[in-house]
Amino acid sequence: MEFLVRTENTLPPDTPDDVRETLRKGERERAMQLRESGILKRLWRVPGRNATIGLYEAADPAELHDALVSLPMWKWMDITVEALATHPQEKAP
């Protein structure tokens, strides 16, 4: 199943720089692991915001949930998930 996942970082602005950098590093490392496992397919930045849009593929919503909560910044993310279905025009004849 494919999912479009929109995230907005809500980390408090007064978060110390060292904590912020540790979280960013952990986030990058975990994202690479999710890419290697095939769950994270694509990732885009949203210009002008501390937000991303990602294309994820998981067996079901529970597997996606487990992947998202494994992100170090999970506690400070506003997340919207949309399950995607293949459009009939995209199906092979």
N, CA, C and O atoms as a GROMACS GRO file, in nm:
protein
  372
    1MET      N    1   0.083  -0.117   0.000
    1MET     CA    2   0.000   0.000   0.000
    1MET      C    3   0.088   0.124   0.000
    1MET      O    4   0.189   0.130   0.070
    2GLU      N    5   0.048   0.223  -0.079
    2GLU     CA    6   0.123   0.348  -0.081
    2GLU      C    7   0.050   0.454   0.002
    2GLU      O    8  -0.073   0.456   0.008
    3PHE      N    9   0.129   0.541   0.064
    3PHE     CA   10   0.075   0.647   0.149
    3PHE      C   11   0.148   0.777   0.120
    3PHE      O   12   0.270   0.780   0.105
    4LEU      N   13   0.072   0.886   0.113
    4LEU     CA   14   0.130   1.018   0.106
    4LEU      C   15   0.130   1.072   0.248
    4LEU      O   16   0.026   1.083   0.312
    5VAL      N   17   0.249   1.106   0.298
    5VAL     CA   18   0.264   1.148   0.437
    5VAL      C   19   0.318   1.291   0.440
    5VAL      O   20   0.426   1.319   0.389
    6ARG      N   21   0.241   1.380   0.501
    6ARG     CA   22   0.283   1.519   0.517
    6ARG      C   23   0.321   1.540   0.664
    6ARG      O   24   0.244   1.507   0.754
    7THR      N   25   0.440   1.594   0.686
    7THR     CA   26   0.484   1.620   0.822
    7THR      C   27   0.524   1.765   0.838
    7THR      O   28   0.581   1.826   0.748
    8GLU      N   29   0.494   1.819   0.954
    8GLU     CA   30   0.536   1.955   0.990
    8GLU      C   31   0.607   1.943   1.124
    8GLU      O   32   0.553   1.888   1.220
    9ASN      N   33   0.728   1.996   1.131
    9ASN     CA   34   0.806   1.991   1.253
    9ASN      C   35   0.753   2.096   1.351
    9ASN      O   36   0.741   2.213   1.316
   10THR      N   37   0.720   2.052   1.473
   10THR     CA   38   0.669   2.144   1.575
   10THR      C   39   0.764   2.153   1.694
   10THR      O   40   0.723   2.187   1.805
   11LEU      N   41   0.892   2.122   1.670
   11LEU     CA   42   0.992   2.132   1.776
   11LEU      C   43   0.993   2.275   1.829
   11LEU      O   44   1.002   2.369   1.751
   12PRO      N   45   0.984   2.294   1.960
   12PRO     CA   46   0.980   2.429   2.016
   12PRO      C   47   1.101   2.513   1.973
   12PRO      O   48   1.213   2.461   1.969
   13PRO      N   49   1.081   2.640   1.940
   13PRO     CA   50   1.190   2.724   1.892
   13PRO      C   51   1.304   2.742   1.995
   13PRO      O   52   1.417   2.772   1.957
   14ASP      N   53   1.274   2.724   2.122
   14ASP     CA   54   1.377   2.741   2.224
   14ASP      C   55   1.456   2.612   2.252
   14ASP      O   56   1.530   2.605   2.349
   15THR      N   57   1.438   2.511   2.166
   15THR     CA   58   1.514   2.386   2.183
   15THR      C   59   1.662   2.416   2.164
   15THR      O   60   1.700   2.478   2.065
   16PRO      N   61   1.746   2.372   2.258
   16PRO     CA   62   1.890   2.397   2.246
   16PRO      C   63   1.946   2.342   2.114
   16PRO      O   64   1.901   2.238   2.064
   17ASP      N   65   2.045   2.412   2.060
   17ASP     CA   66   2.104   2.374   1.932
   17ASP      C   67   2.160   2.232   1.933
   17ASP      O   68   2.147   2.161   1.834
   18ASP      N   69   2.223   2.191   2.043
   18ASP     CA   70   2.282   2.056   2.047
   18ASP      C   71   2.173   1.949   2.043
   18ASP      O   72   2.191   1.845   1.979
   19VAL      N   73   2.061   1.973   2.109
   19VAL     CA   74   1.948   1.879   2.105
   19VAL      C   75   1.889   1.874   1.965
   19VAL      O   76   1.861   1.767   1.911
   20ARG      N   77   1.872   1.991   1.905
   20ARG     CA   78   1.818   2.003   1.770
   20ARG      C   79   1.907   1.926   1.671
   20ARG      O   80   1.856   1.852   1.586
   21GLU      N   81   2.038   1.942   1.682
   21GLU     CA   82   2.131   1.874   1.590
   21GLU      C   83   2.130   1.723   1.611
   21GLU      O   84   2.136   1.648   1.514
   22THR      N   85   2.122   1.678   1.735
   22THR     CA   86   2.115   1.535   1.763
   22THR      C   87   1.989   1.475   1.702
   22THR      O   88   1.993   1.367   1.643
   23LEU      N   89   1.877   1.544   1.715
   23LEU     CA   90   1.752   1.497   1.656
   23LEU      C   91   1.760   1.493   1.504
   23LEU      O   92   1.716   1.396   1.442
   24ARG      N   93   1.815   1.597   1.443
   24ARG     CA   94   1.829   1.601   1.296
   24ARG      C   95   1.914   1.485   1.247
   24ARG      O   96   1.880   1.418   1.149
   25LYS      N   97   2.026   1.461   1.315
   25LYS     CA   98   2.115   1.351   1.275
   25LYS      C   99   2.042   1.218   1.286
   25LYS      O  100   2.048   1.135   1.195
   26GLY      N  101   1.974   1.196   1.397
   26GLY     CA  102   1.898   1.072   1.415
   26GLY      C  103   1.789   1.056   1.312
   26GLY      O  104   1.762   0.946   1.265
   27GLU      N  105   1.725   1.167   1.276
   27GLU     CA  106   1.619   1.165   1.176
   27GLU      C  107   1.674   1.123   1.040
   27GLU      O  108   1.613   1.041   0.971
   28ARG      N  109   1.788   1.179   1.003
   28ARG     CA  110   1.851   1.142   0.875
   28ARG      C  111   1.887   0.993   0.873
   28ARG      O  112   1.861   0.923   0.775
   29GLU      N  113   1.948   0.947   0.981
   29GLU     CA  114   1.988   0.806   0.988
   29GLU      C  115   1.867   0.713   0.978
   29GLU      O  116   1.871   0.613   0.906
   30ARG      N  117   1.762   0.745   1.050
   30ARG     CA  118   1.642   0.659   1.047
   30ARG      C  119   1.577   0.663   0.910
   30ARG      O  120   1.530   0.560   0.860
   31ALA      N  121   1.573   0.781   0.848
   31ALA     CA  122   1.514   0.792   0.713
   31ALA      C  123   1.592   0.705   0.614
   31ALA      O  124   1.532   0.641   0.527
   32MET      N  125   1.724   0.702   0.626
   32MET     CA  126   1.804   0.618   0.537
   32MET      C  127   1.772   0.470   0.560
   32MET      O  128   1.767   0.392   0.464
   33GLN      N  129   1.752   0.431   0.684
   33GLN     CA  130   1.714   0.293   0.714
   33GLN      C  131   1.578   0.259   0.652
   33GLN      O  132   1.559   0.150   0.598
   34LEU      N  133   1.484   0.353   0.662
   34LEU     CA  134   1.352   0.330   0.603
   34LEU      C  135   1.360   0.323   0.451
   34LEU      O  136   1.287   0.247   0.388
   35ARG      N  137   1.450   0.401   0.391
   35ARG     CA  138   1.472   0.392   0.245
   35ARG      C  139   1.528   0.255   0.208
   35ARG      O  140   1.481   0.190   0.115
   36GLU      N  141   1.629   0.213   0.284
   36GLU     CA  142   1.693   0.083   0.255
   36GLU      C  143   1.594  -0.032   0.269
   36GLU      O  144   1.605  -0.132   0.198
   37SER      N  145   1.500  -0.020   0.361
   37SER     CA  146   1.401  -0.127   0.380
   37SER      C  147   1.286  -0.119   0.279
   37SER      O  148   1.202  -0.209   0.273
   38GLY      N  149   1.283  -0.011   0.199
   38GLY     CA  150   1.180   0.003   0.096
   38GLY      C  151   1.053   0.071   0.143
   38GLY      O  152   0.957   0.082   0.066
   39ILE      N  153   1.050   0.117   0.267
   39ILE     CA  154   0.929   0.182   0.317
   39ILE      C  155   0.921   0.327   0.271
   39ILE      O  156   0.815   0.372   0.226
   40LEU      N  157   1.030   0.400   0.282
   40LEU     CA  158   1.033   0.540   0.236
   40LEU      C  159   1.079   0.540   0.090
   40LEU      O  160   1.192   0.504   0.060
   41LYS      N  161   0.991   0.582   0.002
   41LYS     CA  162   1.019   0.581  -0.142
   41LYS      C  163   1.073   0.714  -0.192
   41LYS      O  164   1.171   0.718  -0.267
   42ARG      N  165   1.009   0.824  -0.152
   42ARG     CA  166   1.047   0.959  -0.198
   42ARG      C  167   1.024   1.056  -0.084
   42ARG      O  168   0.941   1.032   0.004
   43LEU      N  169   1.099   1.167  -0.085
   43LEU     CA  170   1.084   1.269   0.018
   43LEU      C  171   1.109   1.406  -0.044
   43LEU      O  172   1.208   1.427  -0.114
   44TRP      N  173   1.017   1.497  -0.018
   44TRP     CA  174   1.028   1.634  -0.070
   44TRP      C  175   1.022   1.732   0.046
   44TRP      O  176   0.957   1.706   0.147
   45ARG      N  177   1.091   1.845   0.032
   45ARG     CA  178   1.078   1.957   0.126
   45ARG      C  179   0.965   2.046   0.078
   45ARG      O  180   0.934   2.051  -0.040
   46VAL      N  181   0.904   2.115   0.173
   46VAL     CA  182   0.803   2.214   0.140
   46VAL      C  183   0.870   2.350   0.156
   46VAL      O  184   0.902   2.388   0.268
   47PRO      N  185   0.893   2.423   0.046
   47PRO     CA  186   0.963   2.551   0.055
   47PRO      C  187   0.894   2.648   0.151
   47PRO      O  188   0.771   2.662   0.153
   48GLY      N  189   0.976   2.715   0.231
   48GLY     CA  190   0.926   2.817   0.322
   48GLY      C  191   0.868   2.764   0.452
   48GLY      O  192   0.822   2.842   0.535
   49ARG      N  193   0.870   2.632   0.470
   49ARG     CA  194   0.816   2.573   0.594
   49ARG      C  195   0.911   2.464   0.641
   49ARG      O  196   0.993   2.413   0.565
   50ASN      N  197   0.898   2.428   0.766
   50ASN     CA  198   0.976   2.317   0.820
   50ASN      C  199   0.890   2.192   0.806
   50ASN      O  200   0.845   2.133   0.905
   51ALA      N  201   0.870   2.152   0.681
   51ALA     CA  202   0.776   2.045   0.650
   51ALA      C  203   0.828   1.960   0.535
   51ALA      O  204   0.910   2.004   0.455
   52THR      N  205   0.778   1.836   0.530
   52THR     CA  206   0.812   1.745   0.421
   52THR      C  207   0.686   1.675   0.371
   52THR      O  208   0.583   1.670   0.439
   53ILE      N  209   0.698   1.622   0.250
   53ILE     CA  210   0.596   1.534   0.193
   53ILE      C  211   0.671   1.408   0.152
   53ILE      O  212   0.771   1.414   0.080
   54GLY      N  213   0.623   1.294   0.197
   54GLY     CA  214   0.691   1.169   0.166
   54GLY      C  215   0.597   1.068   0.104
   54GLY      O  216   0.477   1.064   0.134
   55LEU      N  217   0.653   0.986   0.017
   55LEU     CA  218   0.581   0.873  -0.039
   55LEU      C  219   0.634   0.748   0.030
   55LEU      O  220   0.752   0.716   0.018
   56TYR      N  221   0.547   0.681   0.101
   56TYR     CA  222   0.583   0.561   0.176
   56TYR      C  223   0.509   0.441   0.119
   56TYR      O  224   0.400   0.455   0.063
   57GLU      N  225   0.569   0.324   0.133
   57GLU     CA  226   0.502   0.200   0.094
   57GLU      C  227   0.514   0.103   0.210
   57GLU      O  228   0.624   0.071   0.256
   58ALA      N  229   0.399   0.056   0.256
   58ALA     CA  230   0.395  -0.036   0.370
   58ALA      C  231   0.287  -0.140   0.345
   58ALA      O  232   0.195  -0.118   0.266
   59ALA      N  233   0.299  -0.252   0.411
   59ALA     CA  234   0.201  -0.360   0.394
   59ALA      C  235   0.062  -0.317   0.435
   59ALA      O  236  -0.038  -0.359   0.376
   60ASP      N  237   0.055  -0.232   0.538
   60ASP     CA  238  -0.075  -0.188   0.590
   60ASP      C  239  -0.053  -0.064   0.677
   60ASP      O  240   0.062  -0.027   0.704
   61PRO      N  241  -0.161   0.001   0.722
   61PRO     CA  242  -0.145   0.121   0.805
   61PRO      C  243  -0.066   0.096   0.934
   61PRO      O  244   0.004   0.186   0.980
   62ALA      N  245  -0.075  -0.022   0.990
   62ALA     CA  246  -0.001  -0.051   1.113
   62ALA      C  247   0.150  -0.048   1.088
   62ALA      O  248   0.225   0.005   1.171
   63GLU      N  249   0.194  -0.103   0.976
   63GLU     CA  250   0.337  -0.101   0.944
   63GLU      C  251   0.384   0.043   0.921
   63GLU      O  252   0.493   0.080   0.964
   64LEU      N  253   0.302   0.123   0.855
   64LEU     CA  254   0.337   0.264   0.835
   64LEU      C  255   0.347   0.335   0.969
   64LEU      O  256   0.441   0.410   0.994
   65HIS      N  257   0.250   0.312   1.055
   65HIS     CA  258   0.251   0.374   1.188
   65HIS      C  259   0.380   0.340   1.262
   65HIS      O  260   0.443   0.428   1.321
   66ASP      N  261   0.420   0.213   1.259
   66ASP     CA  262   0.543   0.171   1.326
   66ASP      C  263   0.664   0.244   1.269
   66ASP      O  264   0.755   0.283   1.343
   67ALA      N  265   0.666   0.263   1.137
   67ALA     CA  266   0.778   0.335   1.074
   67ALA      C  267   0.780   0.481   1.119
   67ALA      O  268   0.886   0.535   1.151
   68LEU      N  269   0.664   0.545   1.121
   68LEU     CA  270   0.659   0.686   1.158
   68LEU      C  271   0.696   0.710   1.305
   68LEU      O  272   0.767   0.805   1.336
   69VAL      N  273   0.649   0.624   1.394
   69VAL     CA  274   0.681   0.644   1.536
   69VAL      C  275   0.827   0.609   1.566
   69VAL      O  276   0.877   0.640   1.674
   70SER      N  277   0.895   0.545   1.472
   70SER     CA  278   1.037   0.515   1.492
   70SER      C  279   1.126   0.636   1.461
   70SER      O  280   1.246   0.632   1.489
   71LEU      N  281   1.069   0.741   1.405
   71LEU     CA  282   1.147   0.862   1.376
   71LEU      C  283   1.177   0.937   1.505
   71LEU      O  284   1.088   0.955   1.588
   72PRO      N  285   1.301   0.980   1.525
   72PRO     CA  286   1.338   1.049   1.648
   72PRO      C  287   1.254   1.174   1.678
   72PRO      O  288   1.235   1.209   1.794
   73MET      N  289   1.206   1.242   1.576
   73MET     CA  290   1.129   1.365   1.597
   73MET      C  291   0.978   1.341   1.603
   73MET      O  292   0.900   1.436   1.602
   74TRP      N  293   0.939   1.215   1.609
   74TRP     CA  294   0.797   1.176   1.609
   74TRP      C  295   0.714   1.262   1.705
   74TRP      O  296   0.606   1.307   1.668
   75LYS      N  297   0.764   1.284   1.826
   75LYS     CA  298   0.688   1.357   1.928
   75LYS      C  299   0.660   1.501   1.889
   75LYS      O  300   0.566   1.563   1.940
   76TRP      N  301   0.741   1.556   1.797
   76TRP     CA  302   0.728   1.696   1.759
   76TRP      C  303   0.687   1.711   1.613
   76TRP      O  304   0.729   1.805   1.545
   77MET      N  305   0.606   1.619   1.566
   77MET     CA  306   0.559   1.626   1.427
   77MET      C  307   0.407   1.630   1.423
   77MET      O  308   0.338   1.558   1.496
   78ASP      N  309   0.357   1.716   1.337
   78ASP     CA  310   0.215   1.714   1.303
   78ASP      C  311   0.210   1.635   1.172
   78ASP      O  312   0.267   1.678   1.072
   79ILE      N  313   0.143   1.521   1.172
   79ILE     CA  314   0.147   1.429   1.058
   79ILE      C  315   0.007   1.407   1.001
   79ILE      O  316  -0.090   1.386   1.074
   80THR      N  317   0.000   1.412   0.868
   80THR     CA  318  -0.123   1.379   0.796
   80THR      C  319  -0.090   1.267   0.698
   80THR      O  320   0.007   1.276   0.622
   81VAL      N  321  -0.171   1.162   0.700
   81VAL     CA  322  -0.148   1.046   0.613
   81VAL      C  323  -0.267   1.028   0.521
   81VAL      O  324  -0.382   1.034   0.564
   82GLU      N  325  -0.239   1.006   0.393
   82GLU     CA  326  -0.343   0.974   0.295
   82GLU      C  327  -0.307   0.841   0.229
   82GLU      O  328  -0.200   0.828   0.170
   83ALA      N  329  -0.395   0.744   0.240
   83ALA     CA  330  -0.375   0.617   0.168
   83ALA      C  331  -0.400   0.644   0.020
   83ALA      O  332  -0.494   0.716  -0.016
   84LEU      N  333  -0.318   0.588  -0.065
   84LEU     CA  334  -0.330   0.609  -0.209
   84LEU      C  335  -0.377   0.481  -0.279
   84LEU      O  336  -0.339   0.370  -0.242
   85ALA      N  337  -0.459   0.501  -0.380
   85ALA     CA  338  -0.506   0.388  -0.461
   85ALA      C  339  -0.471   0.420  -0.606
   85ALA      O  340  -0.476   0.536  -0.649
   86THR      N  341  -0.436   0.317  -0.681
   86THR     CA  342  -0.399   0.336  -0.820
   86THR      C  343  -0.520   0.381  -0.902
   86THR      O  344  -0.627   0.322  -0.893
   87HIS      N  345  -0.500   0.484  -0.979
   87HIS     CA  346  -0.604   0.536  -1.067
   87HIS      C  347  -0.620   0.440  -1.184
   87HIS      O  348  -0.521   0.382  -1.230
   88PRO      N  349  -0.743   0.422  -1.234
   88PRO     CA  350  -0.763   0.329  -1.346
   88PRO      C  351  -0.678   0.361  -1.468
   88PRO      O  352  -0.640   0.269  -1.541
   89GLN      N  353  -0.646   0.488  -1.493
   89GLN     CA  354  -0.561   0.522  -1.606
   89GLN      C  355  -0.417   0.478  -1.587
   89GLN      O  356  -0.342   0.470  -1.685
   90GLU      N  357  -0.375   0.448  -1.465
   90GLU     CA  358  -0.240   0.405  -1.436
   90GLU      C  359  -0.224   0.253  -1.444
   90GLU      O  360  -0.111   0.203  -1.448
   91LYS      N  361  -0.333   0.181  -1.446
   91LYS     CA  362  -0.326   0.036  -1.450
   91LYS      C  363  -0.282  -0.011  -1.588
   91LYS      O  364  -0.321   0.045  -1.690
   92ALA      N  365  -0.201  -0.114  -1.588
   92ALA     CA  366  -0.155  -0.170  -1.716
   92ALA      C  367  -0.271  -0.230  -1.791
   92ALA      O  368  -0.360  -0.290  -1.730
   93PRO      N  369  -0.273  -0.216  -1.925
   93PRO     CA  370  -0.384  -0.274  -2.004
   93PRO      C  371  -0.388  -0.425  -1.999
   93PRO      O  372  -0.476  -0.486  -2.061
   0.00000   0.00000   0.00000
